[in-house]
Amino acid sequence: MPRLSEVIAELDALWPPERAEGWDAVGTVCGDPDAEVDRVLFAVDPVQEIADEALKLGAQLIVTHHPLYLRGTTTVAAGTFKGRVVHTLIKHDVALHVAHTNADSADPGVSDALAGALDLRVERPLVPDPTDPAGRRGLGRICTLDHPETLGAFAARAAARLPATAQGIRLAGDPESLVRTVAVSGGSGDGLFDAVRAAGVDAFLTADLRHHPASEAVQHSSLGLVDAAHWATEWPWCEQAAAQLDAISDRHGWDLRVHVSKQVTDPWTTHHSSGAPN
């Protein structure tokens, strides 16, 4: 079995921590570098349910997309929910490693996995990484559909192919408008509207769209907006990342058992459609 430090070295080669945004908190949160690893669990969120799942699986390493402590802390007391996660992991010799914005901009990255889940053909990054001479890394992706379809049909495609959540899929724009090109960005994407407009795409699929940026976007142009749950747009990365680690394990003869959590850790649990305005 490989040691944790060996596995982490391979994960850092996939998603170099120096490529994370300056405000981000990526890398190994806890874990003994000399501990042996034979089972790994991938998930979006480092919450207690995922820690408990790792214990049931007998996993020695959890890899999540979202950081546990994004803004720092002064305590890991078990009386806090994040501290309880830390206590659970350390008590049972389970390591936690985070790949966040360094996985967003990777090649392949979070938005490649999102595009793959929707069966879109990736053309290039939406916001290219200027340090990548190949022009493949960066935030978001500009994609094309194999066959044009209406915005309503594209939203239905997203609803059918992304994991189910209470929110479902929200749509802004003419559902009968034709979509040939799409920008996608896993996670919160309304900070990318300038790049989306500059790309001249027909639609933008992302998550966490706020009222004012979305309203301004549809007033600017006929751009269609497809808003999915944050968790749902990033979960496909877990399958992509697990497959990457599987390939690394095969290459080294590690025989790792790699799992992807199917637990829905999106915080919203119920949705009620509102009545029509009077």
Helices and strands as residue ranges (DSSP letters): H 4-14, G 17-19, E 27-30, E 39-43, H 48-57, E 61-64, H 81-91, E 95-98, H 101-104, H 110-117, E 121-128, E 138-150, H 151-161, E 170-172, E 178-188, G 190-192, H 193-199, E 203-207, H 211-220, E 224-228, H 230-252, E 257-260
